[in-house]
Amino acid sequence: MLAIADALTISDSLEYDCGFDMNGESKRSEFRTEFVQSADFRHGETQYKVDIRNLSSKGVMIDGAPVVSVGDQASVRIDQIGWVGGLIAWSIEGRCGLAFDRPIDVKLAGLSLS
């Protein structure tokens, strides 16, 4: 089990890595695509229907997420890309940020960067 100080360190690191802060606001200048798209989200043994709100090569903001904790492993299925795993960077009021384990090519999702 993580100590609070460890969780804060992980949270700070993941927020930087995926480019979102605890409110889902961008902390980076990296291009991201803003849109709404239905997606499948896996957390533990359970799969959920969620909406993707924005996407970058390093992470995604998910709306309609179940209760998750910072540092949890999860994955999301993105159209034209498939399942992408990562760690929860932040979670608040039904939204969360997923920092990908590896960068993705956003262009493969058929979306233009904004």
N, C-alpha and C positions, 0 to 999 in steps of 0.2 A: 504494500500500500504506500502511496506517495505522501510525503509530508506536505504541508501547505506551502512551504518555501519551494519545494521541488515542483509542485504544480504551478506556482506562479512563474518560475523560471521556464518551464515547458510552455506555458501559455504565452509568455513574452516572446520566446523563440518561434513558436508556431505562428503567432500573429505576424511576425516579421517575414517568415518564410512564405506564407500564403498571401500576404499583403492586405489583410483585413484587420481592423481593430475590433474591440468587443461590441461595438454598435454596428458592425458590418460596413463601416466606412473605410475607404481605401487609405492605406498608409504608404502606398507606393505610386510611382509614376508609370508602372508597367501597364500596357494596354490591357483592357478587359472589355468583354462584350456584355452589354446590359440587355437583358431580354427575359422572358418568362417561358419556360419549357417544362413540361411534365417529365419526371424521371423516376427511376427506381432507386431506392436508398437502402443499403444494408447496414444494420448495426447489430452486432452479435449474431444470433440465429434468425433474426426477424427481418423481413423485407417490407418497406413502406413505399407508398406513392407520395412524392413530394414535388415541389416546383424548384427549378434552378432559377435564380435571380440574376446572377452574373457569373462569368467564367473567365479565367485567365489561364495561362500555361501552368501555373503553380497551384491553383486552388479554385474553389467554387463556393458561392453563397447559396445555401439551401433554405427554402421556406417551407414550413409545415413539418419540420423535423420532430422526431420523438425527443424525449428527454435524453440528452447525451452529456457526457462530461469531457472537459478538456483533456486531451491525451488519449481518448478512446480511439480504437481503430474502427474505421467504417469504409464503405465504398459507395460509389454512385455510378449508375449506367447512363452514359451520355450518348445521345444519338450519333451514329456514324463513327464513334470511337470505341464504345463498349464500356466494360467495368473498369473503373480507376479507383484504386485504394489510397488511403491516407490516414491522417490523424486529425481529430477534431481540434481546431485552433481556438474556437470560442463558441459559446452557445448562450443564447438569450431569447426568451419569449417565443419559442417555436422556430427560431432561425439559428443556423449554425454555419460556421466556416469550416470547410474541409481542406486541409493542406495536403496536396497530392504527394505520394511517395516518390514520384518521378514527374518531370515536366511533360505536358502533352502538347500536341500541335492543334491549337484551337481551330485552325483552318479546316481540319478534317471534319469538324462538327458542322461545316457548311454555314458558319456564321461569320459576319464581317466584324473586325475589331473596331471599337469606338474609342 
